């Protein structure tokens, strides 16, 4: 069973299942995170939805590049969680299945290509307290315990 973080589902609501791949991108005691400024400021692990026909690893590479401008290597899955949320950019209620990978950031090619995203390095302990959703915070805190 995949652990749930955040609010429980609302019984009368229909949710669309949406799988995504997200990355812990460490450099020493810091993590590369993304700040999405719209519809409101939100610090996140880089990543996002897996498109139909796309593998989780391909989605991870694409999403990390779009949201940070970085290329990554050697991704390995370290866990998963689910959360039930409203996604205003898609106007839908989703059961997000979040696959979490550890990967190595190897080359910054430029700024993020995804609108309203800014990449920044953040102390891992701070990320474990400040990321916008409890699942991201959990995995960042787990990483911080090991450094």
OpenMM code with the backbone's topology and positions (N, CA, C; nanometers):
from openmm import Vec3, app, unit

residues = "UNK UNK UNK UNK UNK UNK UNK UNK UNK UNK UNK UNK UNK UNK UNK UNK UNK UNK UNK UNK UNK UNK UNK UNK UNK UNK UNK UNK UNK UNK UNK UNK UNK UNK UNK UNK UNK UNK UNK UNK UNK UNK UNK UNK UNK UNK UNK UNK UNK UNK UNK UNK UNK UNK UNK UNK UNK UNK UNK UNK UNK UNK UNK UNK UNK UNK UNK UNK UNK UNK UNK UNK UNK UNK UNK UNK UNK UNK UNK UNK UNK UNK UNK UNK UNK UNK UNK UNK UNK UNK UNK UNK UNK UNK UNK UNK UNK UNK UNK UNK UNK UNK UNK UNK UNK UNK UNK UNK UNK UNK UNK UNK UNK UNK UNK UNK UNK UNK UNK UNK UNK UNK UNK UNK UNK UNK UNK UNK UNK UNK UNK UNK UNK UNK UNK UNK UNK UNK UNK UNK UNK UNK UNK UNK UNK UNK UNK".split()
positions = [
    Vec3(0.0837, -0.1183, 0.0000),
    Vec3(0.0000, 0.0000, 0.0000),
    Vec3(0.0885, 0.1250, 0.0000),
    Vec3(0.0539, 0.2197, -0.0813),
    Vec3(0.1288, 0.3447, -0.0905),
    Vec3(0.0806, 0.4381, 0.0205),
    Vec3(0.1724, 0.4908, 0.1026),
    Vec3(0.1289, 0.5806, 0.2100),
    Vec3(0.0683, 0.7096, 0.1544),
    Vec3(-0.0275, 0.7629, 0.2287),
    Vec3(-0.0915, 0.8894, 0.1920),
    Vec3(-0.0348, 0.9997, 0.2804),
    Vec3(-0.0111, 1.1140, 0.2189),
    Vec3(0.0265, 1.2354, 0.2908),
    Vec3(-0.0795, 1.3402, 0.2600),
    Vec3(-0.1070, 1.4248, 0.3567),
    Vec3(-0.2044, 1.5307, 0.3363),
    Vec3(-0.3444, 1.4867, 0.3713),
    Vec3(-0.4389, 1.5615, 0.3205),
    Vec3(-0.5804, 1.5399, 0.3531),
    Vec3(-0.6327, 1.4079, 0.2973),
    Vec3(-0.7253, 1.3451, 0.3702),
    Vec3(-0.7885, 1.2254, 0.3153),
    Vec3(-0.8818, 1.2640, 0.2009),
    Vec3(-0.9162, 1.1664, 0.1172),
    Vec3(-1.0091, 1.1974, 0.0076),
    Vec3(-1.1470, 1.2338, 0.0621),
    Vec3(-1.2164, 1.3176, -0.0116),
    Vec3(-1.3542, 1.3544, 0.0213),
    Vec3(-1.4436, 1.2471, -0.0396),
    Vec3(-1.5269, 1.1857, 0.0425),
    Vec3(-1.6052, 1.0687, 0.0003),
    Vec3(-1.6926, 1.0954, -0.1228),
    Vec3(-1.7541, 1.2106, -0.1317),
    Vec3(-1.8474, 1.2384, -0.2416),
    Vec3(-1.7782, 1.2885, -0.3683),
    Vec3(-1.6483, 1.2992, -0.3675),
    Vec3(-1.5759, 1.3569, -0.4805),
    Vec3(-1.5135, 1.2480, -0.5662),
    Vec3(-1.5165, 1.2672, -0.6974),
    Vec3(-1.4476, 1.1776, -0.7902),
    Vec3(-1.3076, 1.2319, -0.8144),
    Vec3(-1.2078, 1.1445, -0.8070),
    Vec3(-1.0685, 1.1828, -0.8283),
    Vec3(-1.0156, 1.1120, -0.9515),
    Vec3(-0.9342, 1.1840, -1.0293),
    Vec3(-0.8643, 1.1265, -1.1436),
    Vec3(-0.7272, 1.0845, -1.0942),
    Vec3(-0.6902, 0.9596, -1.1177),
    Vec3(-0.5574, 0.9129, -1.0765),
    Vec3(-0.4537, 0.9699, -1.1718),
    Vec3(-0.3509, 1.0320, -1.1143),
    Vec3(-0.2472, 1.0979, -1.1943),
    Vec3(-0.1114, 1.0605, -1.1372),
    Vec3(-0.0348, 0.9819, -1.2120),
    Vec3(0.0990, 0.9407, -1.1688),
    Vec3(0.2008, 1.0456, -1.2089),
    Vec3(0.3004, 1.0640, -1.1239),
    Vec3(0.4073, 1.1587, -1.1523),
    Vec3(0.5399, 1.1090, -1.0976),
    Vec3(0.6472, 1.1626, -1.1494),
    Vec3(0.7831, 1.1280, -1.1067),
    Vec3(0.8502, 1.2554, -1.0538),
    Vec3(0.9124, 1.2441, -0.9363),
    Vec3(0.9709, 1.3591, -0.8670),
    Vec3(1.1096, 1.3226, -0.8177),
    Vec3(1.1971, 1.4238, -0.8053),
    Vec3(1.3372, 1.3952, -0.7771),
    Vec3(1.3907, 1.4662, -0.6537),
    Vec3(1.4658, 1.3899, -0.5750),
    Vec3(1.5577, 1.4446, -0.4762),
    Vec3(1.6891, 1.4623, -0.5510),
    Vec3(1.7366, 1.5858, -0.5598),
    Vec3(1.8575, 1.6171, -0.6365),
    Vec3(1.9612, 1.6771, -0.5424),
    Vec3(2.0426, 1.5911, -0.4786),
    Vec3(2.1349, 1.6411, -0.3773),
    Vec3(2.2682, 1.6894, -0.4333),
    Vec3(2.3233, 1.7852, -0.3639),
    Vec3(2.4629, 1.8268, -0.3809),
    Vec3(2.5113, 1.8577, -0.2396),
    Vec3(2.5819, 1.7619, -0.1812),
    Vec3(2.6249, 1.7769, -0.0425),
    Vec3(2.5046, 1.7820, 0.0494),
    Vec3(2.4959, 1.8884, 0.1276),
    Vec3(2.3862, 1.9038, 0.2237),
    Vec3(2.2717, 1.9868, 0.1685),
    Vec3(2.2718, 2.0081, 0.0363),
    Vec3(2.1649, 2.0867, -0.0258),
    Vec3(2.0861, 2.0010, -0.1243),
    Vec3(1.9659, 2.0491, -0.1547),
    Vec3(1.8807, 1.9866, -0.2558),
    Vec3(1.8401, 2.0925, -0.3568),
    Vec3(1.8346, 2.0534, -0.4833),
    Vec3(1.7837, 2.1408, -0.5874),
    Vec3(1.6318, 2.1294, -0.5867),
    Vec3(1.5648, 2.2407, -0.5619),
    Vec3(1.4184, 2.2438, -0.5575),
    Vec3(1.3692, 2.3446, -0.6595),
    Vec3(1.2403, 2.3453, -0.6818),
    Vec3(1.1817, 2.4426, -0.7720),
    Vec3(1.0755, 2.5216, -0.6973),
    Vec3(1.0674, 2.6485, -0.7290),
    Vec3(0.9623, 2.7336, -0.6742),
    Vec3(0.8673, 2.7660, -0.7880),
    Vec3(0.7435, 2.7202, -0.7742),
    Vec3(0.6395, 2.7520, -0.8722),
    Vec3(0.5657, 2.8739, -0.8198),
    Vec3(0.5648, 2.9819, -0.8946),
    Vec3(0.5087, 3.1079, -0.8452),
    Vec3(0.3610, 3.1264, -0.8746),
    Vec3(0.3050, 3.0463, -0.9653),
    Vec3(0.1651, 3.0637, -1.0040),
    Vec3(0.0912, 2.9313, -0.9913),
    Vec3(-0.0231, 2.9180, -0.9299),
    Vec3(-0.1125, 3.0253, -0.8887),
    Vec3(-0.0733, 3.0920, -0.7563),
    Vec3(0.0197, 3.0313, -0.6806),
    Vec3(0.0728, 3.0917, -0.5585),
    Vec3(0.2127, 3.0341, -0.5368),
    Vec3(0.3000, 3.1040, -0.4639),
    Vec3(0.4358, 3.0518, -0.4413),
    Vec3(0.4324, 2.9168, -0.3696),
    Vec3(0.5076, 2.8211, -0.4234),
    Vec3(0.5099, 2.6862, -0.3671),
    Vec3(0.6453, 2.6225, -0.3960),
    Vec3(0.7192, 2.5860, -0.2908),
    Vec3(0.8447, 2.5135, -0.3064),
    Vec3(0.8141, 2.3657, -0.3241),
    Vec3(0.8798, 2.3025, -0.4218),
    Vec3(0.8487, 2.1634, -0.4561),
    Vec3(0.9747, 2.0867, -0.4924),
    Vec3(0.9654, 1.9544, -0.4805),
    Vec3(1.0645, 1.8707, -0.5467),
    Vec3(1.0375, 1.8804, -0.6960),
    Vec3(1.1411, 1.8919, -0.7785),
    Vec3(1.1180, 1.8971, -0.9229),
    Vec3(1.0553, 1.7681, -0.9735),
    Vec3(0.9622, 1.7819, -1.0642),
    Vec3(0.8983, 1.6658, -1.1226),
    Vec3(0.7568, 1.6995, -1.1650),
    Vec3(0.6874, 1.5980, -1.2128),
    Vec3(0.5505, 1.6203, -1.2552),
    Vec3(0.4909, 1.4984, -1.3205),
    Vec3(0.3798, 1.5206, -1.3867),
    Vec3(0.2987, 1.4133, -1.4416),
    Vec3(0.3686, 1.3320, -1.5494),
    Vec3(0.3351, 1.2045, -1.5491),
    Vec3(0.3837, 1.1114, -1.6511),
    Vec3(0.2816, 1.1110, -1.7641),
    Vec3(0.3241, 1.1488, -1.8840),
    Vec3(0.2345, 1.1543, -1.9991),
    Vec3(0.1971, 1.0137, -2.0467),
    Vec3(0.0814, 0.9977, -2.1122),
    Vec3(0.0433, 0.8661, -2.1658),
    Vec3(0.1534, 0.8117, -2.2573),
    Vec3(0.1906, 0.6853, -2.2341),
    Vec3(0.2942, 0.6201, -2.3142),
    Vec3(0.4358, 0.6523, -2.2711),
    Vec3(0.4532, 0.7396, -2.1735),
    Vec3(0.5860, 0.7806, -2.1267),
    Vec3(0.6239, 0.6958, -2.0049),
    Vec3(0.7499, 0.6594, -1.9952),
    Vec3(0.7963, 0.5858, -1.8770),
    Vec3(0.8207, 0.6845, -1.7623),
    Vec3(0.8163, 0.6376, -1.6372),
    Vec3(0.8459, 0.7266, -1.5252),
    Vec3(0.9850, 0.7911, -1.5340),
    Vec3(1.0841, 0.7159, -1.5798),
    Vec3(1.2206, 0.7713, -1.5891),
    Vec3(1.2277, 0.8797, -1.6967),
    Vec3(1.1646, 0.8572, -1.8112),
    Vec3(1.1626, 0.9600, -1.9162),
    Vec3(1.0912, 1.0854, -1.8656),
    Vec3(0.9795, 1.0663, -1.7944),
    Vec3(0.9065, 1.1809, -1.7378),
    Vec3(0.9926, 1.2551, -1.6371),
    Vec3(1.0669, 1.1809, -1.5555),
    Vec3(1.1540, 1.2441, -1.4561),
    Vec3(1.2578, 1.3331, -1.5241),
    Vec3(1.3262, 1.2799, -1.6246),
    Vec3(1.4264, 1.3593, -1.6977),
    Vec3(1.3625, 1.4840, -1.7593),
    Vec3(1.2477, 1.4669, -1.8247),
    Vec3(1.1805, 1.5797, -1.8902),
    Vec3(1.1371, 1.6847, -1.7884),
    Vec3(1.0697, 1.6411, -1.6827),
    Vec3(1.0164, 1.7355, -1.5838),
    Vec3(1.1274, 1.8087, -1.5077),
    Vec3(1.2322, 1.7379, -1.4692),
    Vec3(1.3427, 1.8042, -1.3990),
    Vec3(1.4042, 1.9109, -1.4888),
    Vec3(1.4262, 1.8781, -1.6163),
    Vec3(1.4815, 1.9777, -1.7086),
    Vec3(1.3875, 2.0975, -1.7228),
    Vec3(1.2577, 2.0722, -1.7426),
    Vec3(1.1626, 2.1825, -1.7604),
    Vec3(1.1567, 2.2741, -1.6380),
    Vec3(1.1647, 2.2158, -1.5187),
    Vec3(1.1454, 2.2940, -1.3971),
    Vec3(1.2737, 2.3487, -1.3366),
    Vec3(1.3907, 2.2978, -1.3790),
    Vec3(1.5173, 2.3450, -1.3205),
    Vec3(1.6211, 2.3869, -1.4229),
    Vec3(1.6124, 2.3366, -1.5462),
    Vec3(1.7167, 2.3612, -1.6454),
    Vec3(1.8341, 2.2653, -1.6337),
    Vec3(1.8259, 2.1682, -1.5435),
    Vec3(1.9347, 2.0728, -1.5194),
    Vec3(1.9080, 1.9390, -1.5872),
    Vec3(2.0157, 1.8743, -1.6318),
    Vec3(2.0151, 1.7350, -1.6743),
    Vec3(2.0564, 1.6515, -1.5537),
    Vec3(2.0028, 1.5292, -1.5455),
    Vec3(2.0308, 1.4419, -1.4322),
    Vec3(2.0829, 1.3072, -1.4801),
    Vec3(2.1423, 1.2313, -1.3872),
    Vec3(2.1869, 1.0954, -1.4191),
    Vec3(2.1566, 1.0037, -1.3014),
    Vec3(2.1687, 0.8771, -1.3283),
    Vec3(2.1565, 0.7677, -1.2319),
    Vec3(2.0347, 0.7759, -1.1391),
    Vec3(1.9145, 0.7974, -1.1948),
    Vec3(1.7980, 0.7986, -1.1059),
    Vec3(1.7696, 0.6596, -1.0500),
    Vec3(1.7349, 0.6554, -0.9223),
    Vec3(1.6894, 0.5305, -0.8609),
    Vec3(1.5711, 0.5612, -0.7712),
    Vec3(1.4720, 0.4770, -0.7796),
    Vec3(1.3496, 0.5003, -0.7024),
    Vec3(1.3749, 0.4756, -0.5544),
    Vec3(1.3308, 0.5701, -0.4711),
    Vec3(1.3494, 0.5584, -0.3264),
    Vec3(1.2171, 0.5495, -0.2508),
    Vec3(1.1046, 0.5678, -0.3188),
    Vec3(0.9769, 0.5571, -0.2499),
    Vec3(0.8632, 0.6112, -0.3334),
    Vec3(0.7477, 0.6163, -0.2708),
    Vec3(0.6275, 0.6674, -0.3361),
    Vec3(0.5296, 0.7119, -0.2285),
    Vec3(0.4413, 0.8024, -0.2660),
    Vec3(0.3312, 0.8409, -0.1789),
    Vec3(0.2153, 0.8869, -0.2657),
    Vec3(0.1014, 0.9024, -0.2033),
    Vec3(-0.0142, 0.9549, -0.2761),
    Vec3(-0.0744, 1.0671, -0.1953),
    Vec3(-0.1418, 1.1549, -0.2669),
    Vec3(-0.2135, 1.2638, -0.2021),
    Vec3(-0.3338, 1.3015, -0.2872),
    Vec3(-0.4349, 1.3529, -0.2214),
    Vec3(-0.5598, 1.3900, -0.2866),
    Vec3(-0.5681, 1.5422, -0.2875),
    Vec3(-0.5684, 1.6007, -0.4081),
    Vec3(-0.5602, 1.7467, -0.4202),
    Vec3(-0.6443, 1.7973, -0.5362),
    Vec3(-0.6738, 1.9262, -0.5302),
    Vec3(-0.7321, 1.9950, -0.6443),
    Vec3(-0.6180, 2.0546, -0.7243),
    Vec3(-0.6188, 2.0344, -0.8554),
    Vec3(-0.5161, 2.0873, -0.9447),
    Vec3(-0.5790, 2.1982, -1.0289),
    Vec3(-0.5635, 2.3254, -0.9863),
    Vec3(-0.6321, 2.4342, -1.0573),
    Vec3(-0.5883, 2.4493, -1.2025),
    Vec3(-0.4611, 2.4166, -1.2329),
    Vec3(-0.4137, 2.4325, -1.3709),
    Vec3(-0.4843, 2.3373, -1.4670),
    Vec3(-0.5435, 2.2295, -1.4148),
    Vec3(-0.6177, 2.1335, -1.4964),
    Vec3(-0.7669, 2.1315, -1.4613),
    Vec3(-0.8059, 2.2095, -1.3617),
    Vec3(-0.9426, 2.2133, -1.3114),
    Vec3(-0.9944, 2.0718, -1.2825),
    Vec3(-0.9144, 1.9965, -1.2030),
    Vec3(-0.9574, 1.8623, -1.1669),
    Vec3(-0.9102, 1.8252, -1.0274),
    Vec3(-0.9845, 1.7338, -0.9686),
    Vec3(-0.9465, 1.6744, -0.8405),
    Vec3(-0.8687, 1.5483, -0.8740),
    Vec3(-0.7509, 1.5336, -0.8124),
    Vec3(-0.6632, 1.4231, -0.8497),
    Vec3(-0.6178, 1.3435, -0.7283),
    Vec3(-0.6048, 1.2128, -0.7509),
    Vec3(-0.5284, 1.1271, -0.6607),
    Vec3(-0.3904, 1.1189, -0.7244),
    Vec3(-0.2969, 1.1950, -0.6697),
    Vec3(-0.1625, 1.1980, -0.7261),
    Vec3(-0.0813, 1.0830, -0.6680),
    Vec3(-0.0277, 1.0002, -0.7559),
    Vec3(0.0639, 0.8938, -0.7181),
    Vec3(0.2039, 0.9470, -0.7482),
    Vec3(0.2789, 0.9772, -0.6443),
    Vec3(0.4083, 1.0448, -0.6581),
    Vec3(0.5212, 0.9437, -0.6402),
    Vec3(0.5925, 0.9141, -0.7486),
    Vec3(0.7080, 0.8249, -0.7457),
    Vec3(0.8310, 0.9107, -0.7188),
    Vec3(0.9056, 0.8787, -0.6135),
    Vec3(1.0186, 0.9613, -0.5716),
    Vec3(1.1493, 0.8911, -0.6090),
    Vec3(1.2354, 0.9654, -0.6764),
    Vec3(1.3656, 0.9151, -0.7203),
    Vec3(1.4763, 0.9997, -0.6606),
    Vec3(1.5905, 0.9381, -0.6372),
    Vec3(1.7142, 1.0088, -0.6052),
    Vec3(1.7931, 1.0105, -0.7352),
    Vec3(1.8437, 1.1271, -0.7742),
    Vec3(1.9219, 1.1378, -0.8978),
    Vec3(2.0334, 1.2395, -0.8762),
    Vec3(2.1303, 1.2353, -0.9644),
    Vec3(2.2440, 1.3261, -0.9555),
    Vec3(2.2279, 1.4387, -1.0567),
    Vec3(2.2226, 1.5634, -1.0111),
    Vec3(2.2221, 1.6744, -1.1074),
    Vec3(2.3628, 1.6872, -1.1669),
    Vec3(2.3739, 1.6814, -1.2999),
    Vec3(2.5069, 1.6778, -1.3611),
    Vec3(2.5409, 1.7984, -1.4474),
    Vec3(2.4408, 1.8646, -1.5055),
    Vec3(2.4721, 1.9749, -1.5959),
    Vec3(2.3548, 2.0714, -1.6031),
    Vec3(2.3815, 2.1975, -1.5712),
    Vec3(2.2781, 2.2998, -1.5873),
    Vec3(2.2902, 2.3568, -1.7277),
    Vec3(2.1844, 2.3402, -1.8072),
    Vec3(2.1855, 2.3867, -1.9450),
    Vec3(2.1307, 2.5286, -1.9596),
    Vec3(2.0621, 2.5770, -1.8574),
    Vec3(2.0024, 2.7105, -1.8640),
    Vec3(1.8958, 2.7229, -1.7580),
    Vec3(1.8156, 2.8266, -1.7686),
    Vec3(1.7073, 2.8441, -1.6714),
    Vec3(1.5935, 2.7457, -1.7004),
    Vec3(1.4998, 2.7304, -1.6080),
    Vec3(1.3840, 2.6442, -1.6336),
    Vec3(1.3088, 2.6888, -1.7584),
    Vec3(1.2553, 2.5932, -1.8315),
    Vec3(1.1734, 2.6250, -1.9493),
    Vec3(1.0253, 2.6286, -1.9143),
    Vec3(0.9893, 2.5739, -1.7996),
    Vec3(0.8495, 2.5739, -1.7538),
    Vec3(0.8152, 2.7136, -1.7019),
    Vec3(0.7073, 2.7736, -1.7516),
    Vec3(0.6693, 2.9070, -1.7021),
    Vec3(0.6463, 2.9060, -1.5514),
    Vec3(0.6798, 3.0171, -1.4884),
    Vec3(0.6546, 3.0392, -1.3457),
    Vec3(0.7345, 2.9481, -1.2537),
    Vec3(0.8470, 2.8913, -1.3001),
    Vec3(0.9333, 2.8079, -1.2161),
    Vec3(1.0713, 2.8715, -1.2037),
    Vec3(1.1265, 2.8628, -1.0848),
    Vec3(1.2622, 2.9080, -1.0562),
    Vec3(1.3320, 2.7968, -0.9788),
    Vec3(1.4522, 2.7610, -1.0206),
    Vec3(1.5295, 2.6579, -0.9506),
    Vec3(1.6166, 2.7238, -0.8444),
    Vec3(1.6310, 2.6547, -0.7309),
    Vec3(1.7204, 2.7049, -0.6266),
    Vec3(1.7735, 2.5905, -0.5424),
    Vec3(1.8955, 2.6105, -0.4928),
    Vec3(1.9553, 2.5149, -0.4006),
    Vec3(1.9107, 2.5519, -0.2598),
    Vec3(1.8735, 2.4509, -0.1822),
    Vec3(1.8220, 2.4750, -0.0478),
    Vec3(1.8832, 2.3728, 0.0473),
    Vec3(1.9187, 2.4186, 0.1658),
    Vec3(1.9664, 2.3287, 0.2694),
    Vec3(1.8641, 2.2160, 0.2873),
    Vec3(1.9105, 2.0916, 0.2906),
    Vec3(1.8193, 1.9772, 0.2972),
    Vec3(1.7327, 1.9793, 0.4230),
    Vec3(1.7890, 2.0212, 0.5361),
    Vec3(1.7089, 2.0284, 0.6589),
    Vec3(1.5976, 2.1322, 0.6441),
    Vec3(1.6273, 2.2444, 0.5815),
    Vec3(1.5249, 2.3468, 0.5580),
    Vec3(1.4184, 2.2961, 0.4614),
    Vec3(1.4618, 2.2257, 0.3576),
    Vec3(1.3659, 2.1705, 0.2609),
    Vec3(1.2698, 2.0753, 0.3307),
    Vec3(1.3207, 1.9979, 0.4262),
    Vec3(1.2371, 1.9051, 0.5003),
    Vec3(1.1302, 1.9736, 0.5836),
    Vec3(1.1436, 2.1032, 0.6014),
    Vec3(1.0450, 2.1803, 0.6781),
    Vec3(0.9635, 2.2748, 0.5908),
    Vec3(1.0178, 2.3153, 0.4751),
    Vec3(0.9572, 2.4245, 0.3988),
    Vec3(0.8914, 2.3847, 0.2664),
    Vec3(0.9161, 2.2646, 0.2167),
    Vec3(0.8526, 2.2267, 0.0913),
    Vec3(0.7012, 2.2282, 0.1085),
    Vec3(0.6314, 2.2528, -0.0004),
    Vec3(0.4897, 2.2835, 0.0046),
    Vec3(0.3947, 2.1703, 0.0353),
    Vec3(0.4376, 2.0456, 0.0218),
    Vec3(0.3452, 1.9375, 0.0568),
    Vec3(0.4143, 1.8387, 0.1500),
    Vec3(0.3371, 1.7722, 0.2344),
    Vec3(0.3973, 1.6870, 0.3372),
    Vec3(0.4737, 1.5667, 0.2827),
    Vec3(0.4375, 1.5154, 0.1663),
    Vec3(0.5125, 1.4051, 0.1072),
    Vec3(0.6520, 1.4483, 0.0655),
    Vec3(0.6613, 1.5626, -0.0028),
    Vec3(0.7925, 1.6166, -0.0403),
    Vec3(0.8765, 1.6432, 0.0850),
    Vec3(0.8133, 1.7030, 0.1872),
    Vec3(0.8856, 1.7314, 0.3122),
    Vec3(0.9390, 1.6033, 0.3749),
    Vec3(0.8581, 1.4982, 0.3735),
    Vec3(0.8996, 1.3702, 0.4320),
    Vec3(1.0267, 1.3180, 0.3643),
    Vec3(1.0269, 1.3152, 0.2319),
    Vec3(1.1430, 1.2578, 0.1613),
    Vec3(1.2651, 1.3492, 0.1735),
    Vec3(1.2462, 1.4798, 0.1735),
    Vec3(1.3600, 1.5710, 0.1944),
    Vec3(1.4159, 1.5531, 0.3353),
    Vec3(1.3292, 1.5387, 0.4333),
    Vec3(1.3744, 1.5184, 0.5721),
    Vec3(1.4491, 1.3859, 0.5856),
    Vec3(1.4022, 1.2820, 0.5179),
    Vec3(1.4717, 1.1524, 0.5206),
    Vec3(1.6120, 1.1667, 0.4629),
    Vec3(1.6241, 1.2423, 0.3527),
    Vec3(1.7578, 1.2653, 0.2954),
    Vec3(1.8451, 1.3422, 0.3951),
    Vec3(1.7883, 1.4460, 0.4567),
    Vec3(1.8638, 1.5302, 0.5493),
    Vec3(1.9167, 1.4505, 0.6689),
    Vec3(1.8428, 1.3495, 0.7104),
    Vec3(1.8889, 1.2665, 0.8221),
    Vec3(2.0177, 1.1932, 0.7886),
    Vec3(2.0378, 1.1634, 0.6615),
    Vec3(2.1556, 1.0878, 0.6194),
    Vec3(2.2784, 1.1714, 0.5886),
    Vec3(2.2641, 1.3037, 0.5859),
    Vec3(2.3808, 1.3887, 0.5554),
    Vec3(2.4307, 1.4625, 0.6768),
] * unit.nanometer
topology = app.Topology()
chain = topology.addChain("A")
for resn in residues:
    res = topology.addResidue(resn, chain)
    for name in ("N", "CA", "C"):
        topology.addAtom(name, app.Element.getBySymbol(name[0]), res)
